[in-house]
Amino acid sequence: MTHDAALVWFRRDLRFADHAALSRALQGSRAVYCAFCFDTEILDALPTRTDRRVEFIWHAACELDAALAERGGGLIVVHGRAREEIPRLAARLGVRAVHANHDYEPAAKARDAAVRASLAAQGVAFVTCKDQVIFERDEVRTAGGAPFAVFTPYKNAWLRRLAPGDLAPFPVAEHADRLAPPGERRDLALADIGFRPTDLGALGIPTGMSGARRLLEDFLERIDDYHRRRDYPALKGPSYLSVHLRFGTISIRELVGRAHARGGRGAQTWLSELVWRDFYFMILDHHPRVVDHAFKPEFDALEWDNDPVRFAAWCEGRTGYPLVDAAMRQLNRTGYVHNRLRMVAASFLVKDLHVDWRRGERYFAERLNDFDLAANNGGWQWAASTGCDAQPYFRIFNPVAQSERFDPQGRFIRRYVPELARVPDKFVHAPWRMTPGDQAACGVTIGRDYPPPVVDHAAARQVALERYARARRRKRD
């Protein structure tokens, strides 16, 4: 055992290359151990023991272990409360420092504070680095030194600040001779942490660093058309890298660097999406209250119906609005929802069904493979008009107009709502408009084979407008 040893604690950064904490540890220590903790504080709160995200992490950890082992190291995998397991492991290994990358979620900050205190009691340093964003905390500020609350000026300041050094990869491979073997191996299977295999493979979701690499190379062949295709759910437009960004199987620096160097409207549109990611991390870091409250406090006074029957219809894809139903069925079946449809489904729940945005946010949080608190919260508050730089409350998505515009032939609808497969294009966005004869001709009876609309959009929209206006008046009064 060396007295100049360090431990790298992997979290949402499950890769070998371009890793800030690993690079720093390797350059500052003669021997570096690597560990990952399946944290029971997180796992025990999950509603099911068949969770695609847990299996995704498990596959990514296995691939990371193999990459480390090729270079003389390996991944020590522990199972328990991270705030206890990591200090315990540090003591057993006799390291002088534990290295990790920053996390910005309130619960993660509390966990890290507990770990820091436990390590300090042992005389062990806890060293953390920026890794999962390009700019964090106060690095991009207004001219007055405050955090931004509007995206476009934030993006402009972000781009002005961006320099080649911000995208430079952290060196790892050249210092890999300092990796320490993990000692006695204990390879954890999914069953060892109380979970069962899922349909991850059947869905064709690539995992680990190699999966991220394949997706990136595929996307780079399509990136020039990203701005034209990204809003159409029936087309192959997105990068599909969101789950890999969430768990860090690929570096944000590489993705931003690729987009920035590529140029062109498609790449620049995608770069804007990556800047949104930094923006929402910054908002969560500075305003942790957004987890449970509206960013705009006046909208905490909004009136909600929270009708359980309507909420269940939304969750199950039975609202009678085909594009909304297709979106929710995609989520329930695959753990993924096209970004345009996340906005459409969220707007419909909040402004048509008058259900509290926090209920929809929690539903997405349970089911999204790429669930990320900062982005999920930011997206839901944007759709609910309660967040920073949000959709103005008086702009309410019309679910039929959205359907006609972004799925004009109903290809996506028919994929996830197959009972509408034979409905003609002119009715597939609003099948309740069919006459009895039309319904008989295509073999779809509204109310039997597919539900009628759970609400009238025009009437529900008016109710939403009145409630938002009342909430604003209460603030002025």
C-alpha positions in Angstrom: 0.0 0.0 0.0 1.4 3.4 -1.0 1.1 6.4 1.2 0.7 8.5 -1.9 -2.5 6.9 -3.2 -5.8 8.4 -4.3 -9.3 7.1 -5.0 -11.4 8.3 -7.9 -15.1 8.1 -7.2 -17.0 7.7 -10.5 -20.6 8.9 -10.5 -22.3 10.4 -13.6 -19.1 10.2 -15.6 -18.7 6.5 -16.5 -15.9 6.8 -19.1 -12.1 6.5 -19.2 -11.1 9.3 -21.5 -11.3 13.0 -21.0 -12.2 12.7 -17.3 -11.4 15.6 -15.1 -11.2 13.9 -11.7 -9.4 10.9 -13.0 -6.9 13.1 -14.9 -6.2 15.2 -11.8 -5.8 12.1 -9.5 -3.4 10.4 -12.0 -1.2 13.5 -12.3 -1.1 14.0 -8.5 -0.7 10.5 -7.1 1.6 7.5 -7.5 -1.3 5.1 -7.3 -4.9 5.6 -8.2 -7.8 3.4 -7.3 -11.2 3.7 -9.1 -14.6 3.0 -7.6 -18.3 3.2 -8.3 -21.1 2.9 -5.7 -24.5 1.6 -6.5 -26.0 4.0 -4.0 -29.0 2.5 -2.1 -30.3 6.0 -1.2 -31.1 6.3 -4.9 -31.9 2.7 -5.8 -34.2 2.1 -2.9 -36.4 5.1 -4.0 -37.0 3.6 -7.4 -40.6 2.3 -8.0 -39.5 -0.9 -9.7 -36.6 -3.4 -9.6 -36.6 -3.5 -13.5 -35.2 -0.1 -14.2 -33.5 0.5 -17.6 -31.3 3.2 -16.1 -29.8 0.9 -13.5 -29.1 -1.7 -16.2 -27.6 1.0 -18.4 -25.3 2.1 -15.5 -24.4 -1.5 -14.8 -23.3 -2.1 -18.5 -21.4 1.2 -18.5 -19.6 0.3 -15.3 -18.6 -3.1 -16.7 -17.2 -1.5 -19.8 -15.3 1.1 -17.7 -13.9 -1.7 -15.6 -12.6 -3.5 -18.7 -11.0 -0.3 -20.0 -9.3 0.3 -16.7 -8.2 -3.4 -16.4 -6.5 -3.2 -19.9 -4.2 -0.5 -18.3 -3.5 -2.3 -15.1 -6.3 -0.9 -13.0 -10.0 -1.8 -12.5 -13.2 -0.6 -11.0 -14.0 -1.4 -7.4 -17.8 -1.7 -7.2 -19.6 -1.3 -3.9 -23.3 -1.4 -3.0 -24.7 0.6 -0.1 -25.1 4.2 1.0 -22.4 6.2 -0.8 -22.0 8.6 2.1 -20.9 5.6 4.1 -19.3 3.3 1.5 -16.9 5.8 0.0 -15.3 6.9 3.3 -15.1 3.3 4.4 -13.4 2.3 1.1 -10.9 5.2 1.4 -10.0 4.1 4.9 -9.5 0.5 3.8 -7.3 1.6 0.9 -5.3 4.1 2.9 -5.6 6.9 0.3 -4.8 10.5 1.1 -7.4 11.9 -1.2 -10.7 11.1 -2.9 -11.4 12.7 -6.2 -14.8 13.2 -7.9 -16.5 15.5 -10.3 -19.0 18.2 -9.3 -22.7 17.4 -9.1 -25.2 20.2 -8.9 -28.4 18.6 -7.6 -29.4 19.5 -4.0 -29.4 15.8 -2.8 -26.0 15.2 -4.4 -24.6 18.3 -2.7 -25.9 17.1 0.6 -24.3 13.6 0.0 -21.0 15.2 -1.0 -21.0 17.4 2.1 -21.5 14.3 4.3 -18.7 12.4 2.5 -16.4 15.5 2.8 -17.0 15.6 6.5 -16.4 11.9 7.0 -13.2 12.0 5.0 -11.9 15.0 6.8 -12.3 13.2 10.1 -10.0 10.6 8.6 -7.5 13.2 7.4 -8.4 12.5 3.8 -9.0 15.3 1.3 -12.1 15.4 -0.9 -11.1 17.0 -4.2 -13.8 17.8 -6.8 -13.6 19.1 -10.4 -15.8 20.6 -13.0 -16.5 17.9 -15.7 -20.1 17.5 -16.8 -20.6 21.0 -18.1 -18.5 23.6 -20.0 -19.3 26.5 -17.7 -20.7 26.2 -14.2 -21.8 28.2 -11.2 -20.7 31.8 -11.7 -18.5 31.4 -14.7 -21.1 33.0 -17.0 -22.7 36.0 -15.4 -24.6 39.2 -16.4 -22.7 42.5 -16.7 -23.9 43.2 -13.1 -22.4 39.9 -11.8 -25.7 38.1 -11.3 -26.8 34.7 -12.7 -28.7 34.9 -15.9 -32.4 34.1 -15.9 -33.0 34.4 -19.7 -31.4 32.0 -22.1 -30.5 34.0 -25.2 -28.3 36.5 -23.4 -26.8 33.6 -21.4 -26.0 31.8 -24.6 -24.4 34.9 -26.1 -22.2 35.4 -23.1 -21.5 31.7 -23.0 -20.3 31.8 -26.6 -18.2 34.9 -26.1 -16.4 33.2 -23.2 -15.8 29.9 -25.0 -12.1 29.4 -25.7 -10.1 26.4 -27.0 -8.9 25.6 -23.5 -12.5 25.0 -22.4 -12.8 22.2 -24.9 -9.4 20.6 -24.4 -9.6 17.0 -23.2 -8.2 16.1 -19.8 -5.2 13.8 -20.3 -5.8 10.3 -18.9 -4.2 7.6 -21.1 -0.7 9.0 -20.8 -0.8 8.7 -17.0 -2.5 5.3 -16.9 0.6 3.5 -15.6 -0.4 4.9 -12.2 -3.7 3.0 -12.1 -3.8 0.6 -9.2 -5.3 -2.9 -9.4 -8.5 -3.1 -7.4 -7.3 -6.0 -5.3 -9.7 -8.9 -4.6 -12.4 -8.6 -7.2 -16.1 -8.8 -6.6 -18.0 -8.6 -9.8 -21.5 -7.5 -9.0 -24.3 -8.8 -11.2 -27.6 -7.0 -11.5 -29.1 -9.5 -9.2 -26.5 -8.7 -6.5 -27.9 -5.2 -6.2 -31.5 -6.4 -6.3 -32.4 -5.6 -9.9 -33.5 -7.6 -12.9 -32.6 -7.3 -16.6 -34.8 -5.1 -18.7 -35.7 -4.7 -22.4 -32.7 -2.4 -22.9 -31.1 -4.7 -25.5 -34.4 -5.4 -27.2 -35.0 -1.7 -27.6 -31.6 -1.4 -29.3 -30.3 1.2 -26.8 -26.5 1.1 -27.0 -24.7 1.3 -23.7 -21.3 2.4 -22.4 -18.5 4.3 -24.0 -18.6 2.2 -27.2 -22.4 2.8 -27.5 -21.9 6.5 -27.1 -19.2 6.5 -29.8 -21.4 4.7 -32.3 -24.3 7.1 -31.7 -22.0 10.1 -32.1 -20.5 8.8 -35.4 -23.9 8.1 -36.8 -25.2 11.6 -35.8 -22.2 13.4 -37.3 -23.3 12.0 -40.6 -26.7 13.6 -40.1 -25.9 16.7 -38.2 -26.1 19.1 -41.1 -29.8 18.4 -41.3 -30.4 18.6 -37.6 -32.2 22.0 -37.7 -34.6 20.7 -40.4 -35.4 17.3 -38.9 -35.2 17.6 -35.2 -38.9 18.6 -34.6 -40.4 15.7 -36.6 -40.7 12.7 -34.4 -41.2 10.3 -37.3 -37.8 11.2 -38.7 -34.3 10.2 -37.5 -33.3 13.7 -36.4 -32.0 13.8 -32.8 -28.6 12.6 -31.7 -30.1 10.1 -29.2 -27.1 10.9 -27.0 -29.1 12.3 -24.0 -28.8 9.1 -21.9 -25.1 9.0 -22.5 -24.7 12.7 -21.5 -26.7 11.9 -18.4 -24.4 9.1 -17.3 -21.2 10.6 -18.7 -20.2 7.8 -21.1 -19.1 10.6 -23.4 -17.5 13.9 -22.7 -19.5 17.2 -23.1 -16.2 18.8 -24.2 -16.0 16.5 -27.2 -19.6 17.1 -28.2 -19.4 20.9 -28.0 -16.0 20.8 -29.7 -17.4 18.7 -32.6 -20.5 21.0 -33.0 -18.4 24.2 -32.7 -15.8 23.0 -35.2 -18.4 21.7 -37.7 -20.2 25.0 -38.2 -23.3 25.2 -40.3 -26.9 25.7 -39.2 -27.5 22.1 -38.1 -24.4 22.0 -35.9 -25.1 25.4 -34.4 -28.7 24.4 -33.6 -27.4 21.3 -31.8 -24.8 23.5 -30.0 -27.6 25.6 -28.7 -29.2 22.6 -27.2 -26.0 21.8 -25.4 -25.8 25.3 -24.1 -29.4 24.9 -22.8 -28.1 22.0 -20.8 -25.4 24.2 -19.1 -28.1 26.9 -18.5 -30.4 24.5 -16.6 -27.5 23.2 -14.5 -26.7 26.8 -13.6 -30.3 27.5 -12.7 -30.6 24.5 -10.5 -27.2 25.3 -8.8 -28.2 28.8 -8.0 -31.9 28.2 -7.3 -32.4 24.8 -5.7 -35.9 25.8 -4.7 -37.0 25.1 -8.3 -37.1 21.4 -7.4 -40.4 22.0 -5.6 -41.4 25.5 -6.5 -42.0 27.7 -9.5 -39.0 29.7 -10.6 -41.5 32.6 -10.9 -42.9 32.6 -7.3 -46.3 34.2 -8.4 -47.1 30.9 -10.2 -46.9 28.9 -7.0 -50.4 30.3 -6.5 -51.8 28.7 -9.6 -55.0 26.8 -9.2 -54.9 23.1 -10.2 -57.8 20.6 -10.7 -55.5 17.6 -10.4 -58.3 15.4 -11.6 -57.0 11.8 -11.1 -59.0 10.4 -14.0 -57.7 12.9 -16.5 -54.1 12.5 -15.1 -54.4 8.7 -15.6 -55.6 9.2 -19.1 -52.6 11.4 -19.8 -50.2 8.9 -18.2 -51.6 6.0 -20.2 -51.9 7.7 -23.6 -55.8 7.8 -23.6 -56.5 11.5 -23.9 -58.2 11.3 -27.3 -55.5 13.6 -28.8 -53.4 11.3 -30.9 -50.1 13.1 -30.8 -50.2 13.5 -27.0 -51.2 9.8 -26.7 -48.4 8.7 -29.0 -45.9 10.7 -27.0 -46.9 9.1 -23.7 -47.0 5.6 -25.2 -43.5 6.1 -26.6 -42.4 7.1 -23.1 -44.1 4.2 -21.4 -42.9 1.7 -24.0 -39.3 2.9 -24.5 -38.3 5.3 -21.7 -37.6 7.9 -24.4 -39.7 10.8 -25.7 -38.9 13.0 -28.7 -38.0 16.5 -27.5 -40.8 18.3 -29.4 -43.3 15.8 -27.9 -42.0 16.4 -24.4 -43.1 20.0 -24.8 -46.5 19.1 -26.4 -47.3 16.5 -23.7 -46.2 18.8 -20.9 -48.2 21.7 -22.2 -51.3 19.5 -22.6 -51.1 18.2 -19.0 -50.7 21.6 -17.5 -52.8 23.9 -19.7 -55.5 21.6 -21.0 -55.9 19.2 -18.1 -55.0 21.7 -15.4 -52.7 19.3 -13.6 -49.8 20.6 -11.5 -46.6 20.5 -13.5 -44.8 18.8 -10.6 -47.0 15.7 -11.1 -46.0 15.4 -14.8 -42.4 16.1 -13.9 -42.3 13.3 -11.4 -44.0 10.9 -13.9 -41.3 11.7 -16.5 -38.6 11.3 -13.8 -39.7 7.8 -13.1 -39.7 6.7 -16.7 -37.2 8.6 -18.7 -34.0 6.7 -19.5 -32.2 10.1 -19.7 -33.8 11.6 -16.7 -31.8 14.5 -15.4 -33.2 16.7 -12.7 -31.9 20.0 -14.1 -33.1 19.4 -17.6 -36.4 17.8 -16.7 -37.3 20.5 -14.2 -36.2 23.2 -16.6 -38.2 21.7 -19.4 -41.4 21.2 -17.4 -41.2 24.7 -15.9 -40.7 26.1 -19.5 -43.8 24.3 -20.7 -45.8 25.4 -17.6 -44.7 29.0 -18.0 -43.5 29.0 -14.4 -39.7 28.9 -15.1 -36.9 31.1 -16.3 -37.2 32.3 -19.9 -40.3 30.1 -20.1 -43.0 29.9 -22.8 -45.3 32.9 -22.1 -48.4 31.6 -20.3 -50.7 32.9 -23.0 -48.9 30.8 -25.7 -50.5 27.4 -25.4 -49.7 24.5 -27.7 -52.7 23.4 -29.7 -52.3 19.6 -29.8 -54.0 19.2 -33.2 -52.1 22.0 -34.8 -48.8 20.6 -33.4 -49.8 17.2 -34.8 -50.6 18.5 -38.3 -47.4 20.5 -38.4 -44.9 18.0 -37.1 -46.4 14.6 -38.0 -48.3 15.6 -41.1 -48.9 12.1 -42.4 -49.4 10.6 -39.0 -46.5 8.2 -39.3 -45.4 8.7 -35.7 -49.0 8.5 -34.4 -49.7 5.3 -36.2 -46.5 3.7 -34.8 -47.6 4.2 -31.2 -51.4 4.4 -31.6 -51.9 1.5 -33.9 -55.7 1.5 -33.5 -55.6 4.6 -35.7 -53.6 2.9 -38.4 -56.4 2.9 -41.0 -57.7 6.4 -40.2 -57.2 8.7 -43.2 -54.5 11.4 -43.0 -57.1 14.2 -42.9 -58.6 12.7 -39.7 -55.6 11.1 -37.9 -54.9 14.3 -36.0 -58.4 14.7 -34.7 -60.3 11.4 -35.3 -63.4 12.6 -33.4 -64.2 14.7 -36.4 -65.0 11.6 -38.5 -68.7 11.0 -39.3 -70.2 7.7 -38.3 -69.7 6.7 -42.0 -66.0 7.7 -41.9 -65.6 5.7 -38.8 -67.2 2.6 -40.2 -65.1 2.9 -43.4 -61.8 2.7 -41.5 -63.0 0.4 -38.8 -62.5 2.8 -35.9 -65.4 3.7 -33.6 -64.7 6.7 -31.4 -65.6 5.8 -27.9 -65.0 2.1 -28.5 -61.7 1.7 -30.3 -60.2 5.1 -29.4 -61.4 7.6 -26.8 -63.0 10.9 -27.6 -61.1 14.0 -26.4 -60.9 14.1 -22.6 -61.3 17.9 -22.8 -62.2 20.5 -25.4 -58.9 22.3 -26.1 -60.5 25.8 -26.7 -62.4 25.7 -23.5 -59.5 24.3 -21.5 -57.2 26.9 -22.9 -59.5 29.7 -21.8 -59.6 28.4 -18.2 -55.8 28.2 -18.2 -55.5 31.8 -19.4 -57.8 33.0 -16.6 -56.0 31.1 -13.9 -52.6 32.4 -15.0 -53.9 35.9 -15.1 -55.3 35.6 -11.6 -52.0 34.3 -10.3 -50.3 37.4 -11.7 -52.8 39.7 -10.3 -52.4 38.3 -6.8 -48.7 39.1 -7.1 -49.5 42.8 -8.0 -52.0 43.0 -5.2 
